[in-house]
Amino acid sequence: MKYNKQTMIPWRFLCLCCSLFFSCIILAQENRNLLDKVHHAEPLYNDLVRDLGARKGEKEFNLGADITRASLKDDFGYLMEYEFAPIDRLGLEVETDFTYVKSRIANVPSTNQLERLRLSSQYSFYVSKKNAATLAVGYTQIFNFVNGGTAFNPFFIAAKNWHRHWHTLIYTGPEIAYQYGTSKTAMDWQVNTSFHYTVPNTDHFVGVEINQEISSEGIHTVLHPQIKLGLSKKLAVGVAIGLPIGGAENRLSSFLRIIYQL
């Protein structure tokens, strides 16, 4: 069969229409398959492995600094985190913790070392936009280079939003520490609760974390009032102040976190 220019034009138009039609179908399918996600205010000090209800391809890089001043020394802690979601609802994280101790005593040298390596995973098994709630479980493997040991930390997270801009979250689980040299095992229970208010139409929030460690020695509680400023869609900065309640070490501290969405 022979085709002239007049018969070719309708065929090209039909092909173009078909292409646009199937493109719309594919786009609609992709949008339909985009899983629900509830935005929760993420605490700054004891942050999450990845956003609750993480979607495949999300990535984030964090830098943090923790400063505690005392009469005999100053403790500086630094962290670097890389978070990513290889599949929907699953977040993975690699974190390195460094410490720098500056002594105020004459002839006592300062120390600088890699303290810990953390490998974490977190899975959001329940996400409900209707109830503005998310539930997740996770696990962190901690390698302690200072005392020659490791720690096992399974955890559970429950988050709920109230009236859109009020956020509550609880992060809890045991931390089982094992020392290679002595073969001794000790267990503490972590209970971290947070309350935040997000400023409407922004990425800013103010709030407080209540970080508790329950052990055989008792309960050690630190309040972390905090503020986060969203400088752009990708960059945010957060500041928290550590206020210990009870315990042997009643030292104030400050914490800074820089958050960059890749």
C-alpha positions as CSV (number, residue, x, y, z in Angstrom):
1,M,0.0,0.0,0.0
2,K,1.3,3.4,-0.9
3,Y,1.0,6.4,1.5
4,N,1.0,10.0,0.4
5,K,1.5,13.1,2.6
6,Q,-2.2,13.5,3.2
7,T,-2.5,10.0,4.6
8,M,0.7,10.3,6.7
9,I,-0.6,13.3,8.6
10,P,-3.5,11.5,10.3
11,W,-1.3,8.6,11.2
12,R,1.2,10.9,12.9
13,F,-1.5,12.7,14.7
14,L,-3.0,9.4,15.9
15,C,0.5,8.2,17.1
16,L,1.0,11.5,18.9
17,C,-2.4,11.2,20.6
18,C,-1.7,7.6,21.6
19,S,1.6,8.6,23.0
20,L,0.1,11.3,25.1
21,F,-2.7,9.0,26.2
22,F,-0.4,6.3,27.4
23,S,1.9,8.9,29.0
24,C,-1.1,10.2,31.0
25,I,-1.9,6.6,32.0
26,I,1.6,5.9,33.2
27,L,1.8,9.3,35.1
28,A,-1.6,8.6,36.7
29,Q,-0.4,5.1,37.7
30,E,2.7,6.5,39.3
31,N,0.8,9.1,41.2
32,R,-1.8,6.5,42.3
33,N,1.0,4.2,43.5
34,L,2.7,7.0,45.5
35,L,2.2,5.8,49.1
36,D,0.6,7.9,51.7
37,K,3.0,9.8,54.0
38,V,2.2,11.8,57.1
39,H,4.5,14.7,57.9
40,H,5.7,14.4,61.5
41,A,8.1,16.9,63.2
42,E,11.3,14.9,63.7
43,P,13.2,15.5,67.0
44,L,16.6,17.1,66.6
45,Y,18.7,15.5,69.3
46,N,17.6,11.8,69.1
47,D,16.5,12.0,65.4
48,L,15.0,9.2,63.4
49,V,16.7,7.0,60.9
50,R,14.6,8.5,58.1
51,D,11.3,10.3,57.8
52,L,8.4,8.1,59.0
53,G,6.7,6.6,55.9
54,A,9.8,7.2,53.8
55,R,9.5,7.0,50.1
56,K,11.9,5.3,47.8
57,G,14.8,7.5,46.7
58,E,14.7,10.0,49.6
59,K,18.2,10.9,50.9
60,E,19.5,13.2,53.6
61,F,22.9,14.3,55.0
62,N,23.3,15.6,58.6
63,L,26.1,17.3,60.5
64,G,25.8,17.7,64.2
65,A,27.8,19.1,67.1
66,D,27.3,18.6,70.9
67,I,29.1,20.8,73.4
68,T,29.3,20.2,77.1
69,R,31.4,22.5,79.4
70,A,32.6,21.5,82.8
71,S,35.1,22.8,85.4
72,L,37.9,20.4,84.4
73,K,37.2,19.8,80.7
74,D,35.1,20.6,77.7
75,D,33.5,17.8,75.8
76,F,32.9,18.2,72.1
77,G,30.9,15.6,70.1
78,Y,30.6,15.6,66.3
79,L,28.4,13.4,64.1
80,M,27.9,12.8,60.5
81,E,24.9,10.9,59.2
82,Y,23.8,9.7,55.8
83,E,20.2,8.5,55.5
84,F,18.4,7.0,52.5
85,A,15.3,5.0,51.5
86,P,16.1,2.1,49.1
87,I,12.4,1.1,49.0
88,D,9.2,2.6,50.2
89,R,8.7,2.8,54.0
90,L,12.3,1.6,54.7
91,G,15.0,3.9,55.9
92,L,18.7,3.1,56.3
93,E,21.4,5.2,58.1
94,V,25.1,5.2,58.6
95,E,26.4,7.5,61.4
96,T,29.8,8.2,62.7
97,D,30.4,9.9,66.1
98,F,33.6,11.7,67.0
99,T,34.7,13.1,70.4
100,Y,37.2,15.9,71.3
101,V,38.0,16.4,74.9
102,K,39.8,19.6,75.9
103,S,41.3,19.4,79.3
104,R,41.5,22.4,81.6
105,I,44.2,20.7,83.8
106,A,47.8,21.6,83.1
107,N,50.0,18.9,81.4
108,V,46.9,16.8,80.6
109,P,46.7,16.5,76.8
110,S,43.5,16.8,74.8
111,T,42.1,13.8,73.0
112,N,40.4,13.4,69.6
113,Q,39.0,10.1,68.4
114,L,36.3,8.2,66.6
115,E,34.0,7.1,69.3
116,R,31.1,5.1,67.6
117,L,29.8,3.8,64.4
118,R,26.0,3.3,64.1
119,L,24.2,1.3,61.4
120,S,20.4,1.6,61.6
121,S,17.3,0.6,59.8
122,Q,13.7,1.7,60.3
123,Y,10.4,0.4,58.7
124,S,7.1,2.2,58.9
125,F,4.5,-0.6,59.0
126,Y,1.4,1.6,59.6
127,V,0.8,5.0,57.9
128,S,-2.7,6.6,58.2
129,K,-3.5,10.0,56.8
130,K,-7.0,9.7,58.2
131,N,-5.7,9.3,61.7
132,A,-2.5,11.5,61.1
133,A,-0.5,8.7,62.7
134,T,2.5,6.5,61.9
135,L,4.0,3.4,63.6
136,A,7.5,2.1,62.9
137,V,10.0,-0.4,64.2
138,G,13.8,-0.3,63.7
139,Y,17.1,-1.6,64.8
140,T,20.5,0.0,65.4
141,Q,23.9,-1.8,65.7
142,I,26.4,0.3,67.6
143,F,30.2,-0.3,67.5
144,N,31.9,1.4,70.4
145,F,35.6,1.9,69.7
146,V,36.5,3.6,73.0
147,N,35.5,0.8,75.4
148,G,35.9,-2.0,72.9
149,G,32.3,-3.2,72.7
150,T,29.1,-3.3,70.8
151,A,25.4,-2.5,71.5
152,F,22.1,-3.8,70.2
153,N,19.2,-1.4,70.0
154,P,15.8,-2.5,68.7
155,F,13.2,0.3,68.9
156,F,9.6,1.2,68.4
157,I,8.2,4.6,67.2
158,A,4.7,6.0,67.5
159,A,3.9,9.5,66.1
160,K,0.6,11.4,66.0
161,N,-0.4,14.8,64.8
162,W,-3.1,16.9,66.5
163,H,-4.9,19.8,64.8
164,R,-2.3,19.8,61.9
165,H,0.4,21.8,63.6
166,W,0.9,19.9,66.9
167,H,3.1,16.8,66.8
168,T,3.8,14.1,69.4
169,L,6.3,11.3,69.1
170,I,7.6,8.5,71.3
171,Y,10.8,6.5,70.5
172,T,11.5,3.7,72.9
173,G,13.5,0.5,73.2
174,P,16.3,-1.3,75.1
175,E,20.0,-0.8,74.4
176,I,22.0,-3.9,75.3
177,A,25.7,-3.2,75.6
178,Y,28.4,-5.9,75.4
179,Q,32.1,-5.5,76.2
180,Y,34.5,-7.7,74.4
181,G,37.2,-7.7,77.1
182,T,35.1,-8.6,80.1
183,S,32.3,-10.4,78.2
184,K,29.8,-8.4,80.4
185,T,26.4,-7.4,79.3
186,A,24.4,-4.4,80.5
187,M,21.0,-3.2,79.5
188,D,19.5,0.3,79.6
189,W,16.0,1.3,78.4
190,Q,15.6,4.4,76.3
191,V,12.4,6.4,76.4
192,N,12.5,9.5,74.2
193,T,9.3,11.6,74.0
194,S,8.9,14.8,71.9
195,F,6.3,17.6,71.5
196,H,6.5,20.1,68.7
197,Y,4.6,22.9,67.1
198,T,5.2,23.6,63.4
199,V,4.7,27.1,62.1
200,P,2.0,27.1,59.3
201,N,3.2,27.1,55.7
202,T,6.9,26.8,56.7
203,D,9.4,24.2,57.7
204,H,10.0,25.8,61.1
205,F,9.2,24.3,64.4
206,V,9.6,24.8,68.2
207,G,9.4,22.0,70.7
208,V,11.0,19.9,73.4
209,E,12.5,16.4,73.7
210,I,12.4,14.5,76.9
211,N,15.2,12.0,76.7
212,Q,15.2,9.3,79.5
213,E,17.6,6.5,80.2
214,I,16.4,3.9,82.7
215,S,19.0,1.6,84.2
216,S,19.9,-0.2,87.4
217,E,21.2,3.1,88.7
218,G,17.9,4.9,88.3
219,I,16.4,7.2,85.8
220,H,18.4,9.9,84.1
221,T,16.4,12.6,82.3
222,V,17.5,15.4,80.0
223,L,15.2,18.0,78.6
224,H,16.1,19.3,75.1
225,P,14.1,22.5,74.2
226,Q,14.7,23.1,70.5
227,I,14.0,25.1,67.4
228,K,14.4,24.3,63.8
229,L,14.5,26.8,60.9
230,G,13.9,25.7,57.3
231,L,16.3,27.9,55.3
232,S,15.2,26.4,51.9
233,K,13.4,23.3,50.6
234,K,16.7,21.3,51.0
235,L,18.5,23.0,53.9
236,A,17.5,23.4,57.6
237,V,19.3,24.2,60.8
238,G,18.3,23.1,64.3
239,V,19.5,24.1,67.8
240,A,18.8,22.4,71.1
241,I,19.8,23.0,74.7
242,G,20.4,20.1,77.1
243,L,18.9,20.6,80.6
244,P,19.6,17.6,82.9
245,I,17.1,16.7,85.6
246,G,18.7,14.8,88.5
247,G,21.6,12.4,88.1
248,A,25.2,12.8,89.0
249,E,26.2,15.0,86.0
250,N,24.1,18.1,86.0
251,R,25.9,19.9,83.2
252,L,24.3,22.1,80.6
253,S,25.0,21.3,77.0
254,S,24.1,22.7,73.5
255,F,23.5,20.9,70.3
256,L,23.5,22.0,66.7
257,R,22.3,20.1,63.6
258,I,22.6,20.9,60.0
259,I,20.1,19.0,57.7
260,Y,20.5,18.8,54.0
261,Q,18.0,17.0,51.7
262,L,19.8,15.5,48.8
